[in-house]
Each structure stands twice: as structure tokens, then as C-alpha cells.
Amino acid sequence: MAGYLQRKAKGVLPVKGEKALKPTILVVDDEKPIAEILQYNLEKEGFRVVVAFDGEEALQRFEQESPHLVILDIMLPKIDGLAVCRAIRARSDTPIIMLTAKEAEFDKVLGLEMGADDYVTKPFSAREVIARIRAILRRGRRGAGMALSPPSRLEQGDLAVDLDLMETYVRGKPVDLTYREFSLLVHLMARPGHVFTRQQLLNQVWGYDYVGDERTVDVTVRRLREKIERDPGDPEYIQTKRGVGYYFRRAPHA
């Protein structure tokens, strides 16, 4: 099971620029009409939506996309929803909303015991699902450092980023970043404390069509640190998770 979470799948559209700042919802349902209805309504509400149609694909997409929340049907081909829930919960506290049949009381209880945060009974209204998503994200917003809609400015300690003007300031002074350096900084800064693998950063910042290796991320991080850190050798903001990747450390007073 853990192998699916480590696998790096390809073929998903790239996420660049401000798209990476939208809360990402992973919708998992083998009934295509239901998945499409959810995707349509969630995108109308300003969310970024990724869809999977079976349990194996769900774990692959979860690894690729680092979603803010997962909507997960229990009855799935290849790997059932409860097993997917258990696998996700073993490595992440990402909120999970289970989709269950009306009569499946046992599935509701079991899903919650497996680590799901909430459940919605089929048939459901898109409005109900969106309300539950917003409630869960609102509860977790402060701890996760995320917002329900893209902010226009990110600030941590002496570091500030104006997303509208694409400008970066360190201790009040402008810093000249390349487009890729800026995109990487925003991607990390939007989710402080979240560890991204190098492959995830390549996929989500450079895009799935990018041809290159993971050292590209290391080089860009090094250049970014040289521009925003007081001591690039002992960085305050962009931290290395040895053997995994990078994360943005929240300023103590932020």
C-alpha cells in the first residue's frame, strides 16, 4: 500500500503561478457523472480540482498534488475507499470527506474510525458538499497556514510577497527574483510547515511537461536562499527535510 504513495505518476496538467495558491480538492469517485458534477461546482467556487476514478489512481494523485482536502467514495475499484483513507491517514492529516450510500451506517462509522473527518450520504447536493468543505478548511486554516481564496500578499517575519505585483521584499527592500524563484517561493510559503518532495515541486512549480531532474529544484532553492536569507548556510525560512525535500518554516512571531 505504501508503494502507491511513493510512486510518481505522470500525465496530469501542470500547476503554475497563482493556480498553485488555490485550495486543491482531490475528488475520488468511480462514477464519472458524480465526479464531474463535483468538479464543476467546486471549480465555480474557486477551488482547484483533481479527479481520480479508482483507489490506485487516488493514491497516485494524492502523492503528486498534496491536496488540501480529499473527497473519497468508499466503493472504489482496485483499492477500496477505506483502504485509501487508511493509507492517506498513515502519512498525512489532510482532511478527508467520505461519500457513503444512504443505508451504509456501518461504512460511516468505519470510515470515521479509519481517520475520515466527515461523511456525506448519497444522493447529496453539491451545495452541502461545498459547505462541509469550507467548514473543514476554515477550522484548519490557521494551523495549516492556508486561506479559502488566494491571498494578495504573503508575509512571514521579514519576508513579504506581493502576489498581484509579483514582487518580493526582505526587511522592506525589494529583491529581484526570477519567475521560477518567485513561483517556488510562493508555492512553499503558501503552505508553511508542509514538506514537498523534489518531484512534487518539479511537477507543481515547473509543470508536468518539464523535462529535467530533481537537481533543478536544489539549484533553484540555493539561489533563492542566497537572495532572501540572512545566512544561506543556516536558512531561516526555506528548510531542507533530509532525504525528502523542502518546506517553508513559519516565522516564530508570524
Beta strands, then each sheet from edge to edge (+ up, - down):
strand 1: 24-28
strand 2: 48-52
strand 3: 69-73
strand 4: 96-101
strand 5: 118-122
strand 6: 153-156
strand 7: 159-162
strand 8: 167-170
strand 9: 173-175
strand 10: 196-197
strand 11: 238-241
strand 12: 245-248
sheet 1: 2+ 1+ 3+ 4+ 5+
sheet 2: 6+ 7- 8+ 9-
sheet 3: 10+ 12- 11+
end
